Amino acid sequence: SGRVQLPPPQNVTLLSKDFDMILTWTPGEGSPPDVTYTVRYESQDRMGKWIKVPHCKNIHRTSCNLTCVIPNFFVKVRARVKAVSGQFQSPWVESQFKEYHLDVELAPPVLNVNVKETLIHVNASFPLATCVEIFSWMYDLNLWEAGSEDKKQYEHNFRKDTVTIDTTALRGNYCLSARSSFQSIDFKHSKFSQPVCVLLNHKG
């Protein structure tokens, strides 16, 4: 068809970030200001069948969250995106394949620290999409005296578990930090969270 084509989206990347699977791209050079984008995805168990993503049809933003769209977290998927403006459209541009279960990248959890007289209760919250709460997300917790390199480790706590620490023998400024962990083929870990420090001062 002799119609002028729009410049295709560039840098099309299927990104695993902070527990989510997200397709990102940048506008093609010289794209008109009113350009919108439409996304589809394909999974390796049904090659050649490109499935529509209702919440990523004619969108203005340059990303599409596919996490809860993917029906099977153990199969590789890829996505594609095209630009549309009026009656013009660009060719589709495809991402590489990714598998959620193997490729997921974890974000550090957010710690909630509750100091009682001789105990600290710690639990971790995760920025999870509801569809991936089924996985056995865990977290590792470190406790140390501020300024010391000697860390006490509490490993492999399930996501909803509270860790209770007896502080009877502790005096001074103590810090806590945690990382998310996940067992796929081997253990995957996030970076450790920013430390949360509390002053423990027990009169003997």
Sine and cosine of phi, psi and omega as CSV:
sin_phi,cos_phi,sin_psi,cos_psi,sin_omega,cos_omega
0.00,0.00,0.81,-0.59,-0.15,-0.99
-0.92,0.38,0.24,0.97,-0.09,-1.00
-0.96,0.27,0.54,-0.84,0.03,-1.00
-0.93,0.37,0.70,-0.71,0.04,-1.00
-1.00,-0.05,0.49,-0.87,0.12,-0.99
-0.97,0.24,0.45,-0.89,0.12,-0.99
-0.91,0.42,0.71,-0.70,-0.05,-1.00
-0.95,0.32,0.44,-0.90,0.10,-0.99
-0.85,0.52,0.49,-0.87,-0.02,-1.00
-0.89,-0.45,0.22,-0.97,0.06,-1.00
0.78,0.63,0.71,0.71,-0.05,-1.00
-0.97,0.26,0.89,-0.45,-0.15,-0.99
-0.70,-0.72,0.76,-0.65,0.14,-0.99
-1.00,-0.04,0.89,-0.46,-0.23,-0.97
-0.88,-0.47,0.75,-0.66,0.13,-0.99
-0.99,-0.16,0.89,-0.46,-0.12,-0.99
-0.59,-0.80,0.81,-0.58,0.13,-0.99
0.78,0.63,0.78,0.63,0.04,-1.00
0.97,0.24,-0.06,1.00,-0.04,-1.00
-0.93,-0.37,0.31,-0.95,0.13,-0.99
-0.90,-0.44,0.90,-0.44,-0.17,-0.99
-0.77,-0.64,0.72,-0.70,0.14,-0.99
-1.00,-0.03,0.78,-0.63,0.04,-1.00
-0.81,-0.58,0.40,-0.92,0.05,-1.00
-0.35,-0.94,0.15,-0.99,0.10,-1.00
-0.84,-0.54,0.46,-0.89,-0.02,-1.00
-0.89,0.46,0.59,-0.81,0.12,-0.99
-0.88,0.47,0.50,-0.87,-0.03,-1.00
-0.88,0.47,0.75,-0.66,0.00,-1.00
0.99,0.16,0.31,0.95,0.04,-1.00
-0.93,0.38,0.63,-0.78,0.06,-1.00
-0.93,0.38,0.38,-0.92,-0.07,-1.00
-0.91,0.42,-0.41,0.91,-0.07,-1.00
-1.00,-0.03,0.23,0.97,-0.11,-0.99
-0.91,0.41,0.64,-0.77,0.11,-0.99
-0.84,-0.55,0.20,-0.98,-0.09,-1.00
-0.77,-0.64,0.52,-0.86,0.05,-1.00
-0.77,-0.64,0.68,-0.73,-0.10,-0.99
-0.87,-0.48,0.61,-0.80,0.20,-0.98
-0.72,-0.69,0.28,-0.96,0.05,-1.00
-0.68,-0.73,0.31,-0.95,-0.03,-1.00
-0.68,-0.74,0.64,-0.77,0.06,-1.00
-0.91,-0.41,0.44,-0.90,-0.13,-0.99
-0.92,0.39,-0.29,0.96,0.05,-1.00
-1.00,0.08,-0.11,0.99,0.08,-1.00
-0.63,-0.78,0.89,0.45,-0.07,-1.00
-0.89,0.46,0.59,-0.81,0.04,-1.00
1.00,0.04,-0.16,0.99,0.04,-1.00
-0.97,-0.26,0.97,-0.26,-0.01,-1.00
-1.00,-0.03,0.85,-0.52,-0.15,-0.99
-0.98,-0.21,0.70,-0.71,-0.01,-1.00
-0.93,0.36,0.49,-0.87,0.07,-1.00
-0.88,-0.48,0.99,-0.15,-0.16,-0.99
-0.81,0.59,-0.62,0.78,-0.07,-1.00
-0.99,0.15,0.01,1.00,0.04,-1.00
-0.81,-0.58,0.74,0.68,0.07,-1.00
-0.90,-0.43,0.80,-0.59,-0.02,-1.00
0.81,0.59,0.75,0.66,0.00,-1.00
-0.99,-0.12,0.44,-0.90,0.03,-1.00
-1.00,-0.01,-0.43,0.91,-0.06,-1.00
-0.97,0.25,0.21,-0.98,-0.08,-1.00
-0.93,-0.37,0.62,0.78,0.12,-0.99
-0.41,-0.91,0.37,-0.93,-0.01,-1.00
-0.57,-0.82,0.85,-0.53,0.00,-1.00
-0.99,0.11,0.89,-0.45,-0.07,-1.00
-0.97,-0.23,0.04,1.00,-0.16,-0.99
-0.77,0.64,-0.86,0.51,-0.12,-0.99
-1.00,0.07,0.03,1.00,0.09,-1.00
-0.99,0.12,-0.55,0.84,-0.07,-1.00
-0.94,0.35,0.87,-0.50,-0.07,-1.00
-0.98,0.21,-0.43,0.90,-0.08,-1.00
-0.76,-0.65,0.91,-0.40,-0.07,-1.00
-0.98,0.22,-0.07,1.00,-0.06,-1.00
-0.95,-0.33,0.23,0.97,0.02,-1.00
-0.84,-0.54,0.64,-0.77,0.02,-1.00
-0.94,0.35,0.65,-0.76,0.07,-1.00
-0.79,-0.62,0.38,-0.92,0.20,-0.98
-0.68,-0.73,0.25,-0.97,-0.04,-1.00
-0.75,-0.67,0.26,-0.96,0.08,-1.00
-0.63,-0.77,0.39,-0.92,-0.06,-1.00
-0.63,-0.78,0.58,-0.82,0.12,-0.99
-0.76,-0.65,0.40,-0.92,0.05,-1.00
-0.99,-0.13,0.59,-0.81,0.01,-1.00
-0.71,-0.70,0.67,-0.74,0.10,-1.00
-0.49,-0.87,0.92,-0.40,-0.06,-1.00
0.85,0.53,-0.79,-0.61,-0.01,-1.00
-1.00,-0.01,0.02,1.00,-0.04,-1.00
-0.99,-0.10,0.54,-0.84,0.15,-0.99
-0.58,-0.82,0.36,-0.93,0.01,-1.00
-1.00,-0.04,0.21,-0.98,0.22,-0.98
-0.91,0.42,0.37,-0.93,0.13,-0.99
-0.94,0.35,0.56,-0.83,0.13,-0.99
-0.83,-0.56,0.77,-0.64,-0.12,-0.99
-0.98,-0.19,0.50,-0.87,0.10,-0.99
-1.00,0.00,0.05,-1.00,0.16,-0.99
-0.98,0.17,0.17,-0.99,0.04,-1.00
-0.99,0.12,0.59,-0.81,0.12,-0.99
-0.65,-0.76,0.47,-0.88,0.12,-0.99
-0.87,-0.49,0.79,-0.61,-0.08,-1.00
-0.83,0.56,-0.80,0.60,-0.13,-0.99
-0.86,0.51,-0.66,0.75,-0.04,-1.00
-1.00,0.10,-0.56,0.83,-0.18,-0.98
-0.98,-0.18,-0.05,1.00,-0.08,-1.00
-0.84,0.54,0.71,-0.70,0.07,-1.00
-0.96,-0.28,0.73,-0.68,-0.13,-0.99
-0.99,-0.10,0.57,-0.82,0.15,-0.99
-0.99,-0.15,0.46,-0.89,0.09,-1.00
-0.90,0.44,0.53,-0.85,0.07,-1.00
-0.97,0.25,0.25,-0.97,0.11,-0.99
-0.98,-0.18,0.80,-0.61,-0.06,-1.00
-1.00,0.00,0.65,-0.76,0.13,-0.99
-0.90,-0.44,0.91,-0.41,-0.13,-0.99
-0.91,-0.40,0.82,-0.57,-0.04,-1.00
-0.85,-0.53,0.93,-0.37,-0.08,-1.00
-1.00,-0.07,0.86,-0.51,0.11,-0.99
-0.96,-0.26,-0.10,-1.00,-0.10,-1.00
-0.84,0.54,-0.79,0.61,-0.01,-1.00
-0.82,-0.57,0.33,0.94,-0.04,-1.00
-0.65,-0.76,0.47,-0.88,0.24,-0.97
-0.87,-0.50,0.75,-0.66,0.13,-0.99
-0.96,-0.27,0.79,-0.61,-0.02,-1.00
-0.82,-0.57,0.76,-0.65,0.24,-0.97
-0.72,-0.69,0.31,-0.95,-0.14,-0.99
-0.88,-0.48,0.66,-0.75,0.12,-0.99
-0.90,-0.43,0.54,-0.84,-0.13,-0.99
-0.87,-0.49,0.61,-0.79,0.03,-1.00
-0.99,0.16,0.92,0.38,-0.15,-0.99
-0.99,-0.15,0.64,-0.76,0.23,-0.97
-0.95,0.32,0.57,-0.82,-0.10,-0.99
-0.85,0.53,-0.55,0.83,-0.08,-1.00
-0.93,0.36,-0.29,0.96,-0.02,-1.00
-0.96,-0.29,0.16,0.99,0.05,-1.00
-0.93,0.37,-0.26,0.96,-0.02,-1.00
-0.92,0.40,-0.44,0.90,-0.04,-1.00
-0.95,0.30,0.42,-0.91,-0.01,-1.00
-0.99,0.11,0.94,0.34,0.07,-1.00
-0.91,0.41,0.63,-0.78,0.02,-1.00
-0.75,-0.66,0.13,-0.99,0.14,-0.99
-0.59,-0.80,0.50,-0.87,0.10,-1.00
-0.95,-0.31,0.67,-0.74,-0.07,-1.00
-0.87,-0.50,0.69,-0.72,0.10,-0.99
-0.91,-0.42,0.62,-0.79,0.09,-1.00
-0.79,-0.62,0.74,-0.67,0.05,-1.00
-0.46,-0.89,0.39,-0.92,0.08,-1.00
-0.98,0.22,0.73,-0.69,-0.04,-1.00
-0.79,0.62,0.73,-0.69,0.01,-1.00
1.00,0.00,-0.23,0.97,-0.02,-1.00
-0.99,-0.16,0.46,-0.89,0.06,-1.00
-1.00,-0.09,-0.08,1.00,-0.14,-0.99
-1.00,0.05,0.97,-0.24,-0.11,-0.99
-0.96,-0.29,0.72,-0.69,0.12,-0.99
-1.00,-0.01,0.75,-0.66,-0.11,-0.99
-0.94,-0.34,0.68,-0.73,0.11,-0.99
-0.85,-0.52,0.98,-0.21,-0.19,-0.98
-0.98,-0.22,0.39,-0.92,0.14,-0.99
0.84,0.54,0.74,0.67,0.11,-0.99
-1.00,0.04,0.73,-0.69,0.03,-1.00
-0.92,0.39,0.47,-0.88,-0.17,-0.99
-0.76,0.65,-0.66,0.75,-0.10,-0.99
-1.00,-0.03,0.02,1.00,-0.02,-1.00
-0.97,0.23,0.60,-0.80,0.14,-0.99
-0.99,-0.12,0.73,-0.68,0.08,-1.00
-0.99,-0.11,0.80,-0.60,0.01,-1.00
-0.94,-0.34,0.80,-0.60,-0.07,-1.00
-0.89,-0.45,0.79,-0.62,0.05,-1.00
-0.99,0.17,0.86,-0.50,-0.08,-1.00
-0.96,-0.29,0.25,0.97,-0.07,-1.00
-0.80,0.60,-0.65,0.76,-0.10,-1.00
-1.00,-0.03,0.06,1.00,-0.11,-0.99
-0.98,-0.20,0.68,-0.73,0.07,-1.00
-0.69,-0.72,0.69,-0.72,0.07,-1.00
0.92,-0.40,-0.34,-0.94,-0.10,-1.00
-1.00,-0.10,0.88,-0.47,-0.02,-1.00
-0.88,-0.48,0.59,-0.81,-0.07,-1.00
-0.87,-0.50,0.52,-0.86,0.00,-1.00
-0.78,-0.62,0.62,-0.79,0.04,-1.00
-0.51,-0.86,0.47,-0.88,-0.06,-1.00
-0.63,-0.78,0.37,-0.93,0.13,-0.99
-0.75,-0.66,0.50,-0.87,0.09,-1.00
-0.98,0.21,0.54,-0.84,0.11,-0.99
-0.64,-0.76,0.37,-0.93,-0.13,-0.99
-0.41,-0.91,0.74,-0.68,0.00,-1.00
-1.00,-0.07,0.94,-0.33,0.21,-0.98
-0.93,-0.36,-0.95,-0.33,0.09,-1.00
-0.96,0.27,-0.67,0.75,0.16,-0.99
-0.74,-0.67,-0.05,-1.00,0.00,-1.00
-0.97,0.24,0.73,-0.68,0.14,-0.99
-0.96,-0.28,0.49,-0.87,-0.01,-1.00
-0.70,-0.72,0.48,-0.88,0.20,-0.98
-1.00,0.04,0.01,-1.00,0.23,-0.97
-0.95,0.33,0.29,-0.96,0.09,-1.00
-0.97,0.26,0.53,-0.84,0.02,-1.00
-0.95,0.32,0.28,-0.96,0.12,-0.99
-0.86,0.51,0.70,-0.71,-0.03,-1.00
-0.89,0.45,0.58,-0.82,0.16,-0.99
-0.94,-0.35,0.84,-0.54,-0.08,-1.00
-0.92,-0.39,0.62,-0.78,-0.01,-1.00
-0.74,-0.67,0.54,-0.84,0.01,-1.00
-1.00,-0.05,0.86,-0.52,0.01,-1.00
-0.93,-0.37,0.83,-0.55,-0.09,-1.00
-0.59,-0.81,1.00,-0.09,-0.04,-1.00
-0.98,-0.18,0.81,-0.59,0.09,-1.00
-0.99,0.15,0.83,-0.56,-0.22,-0.98
-0.94,0.34,0.00,0.00,0.00,0.00
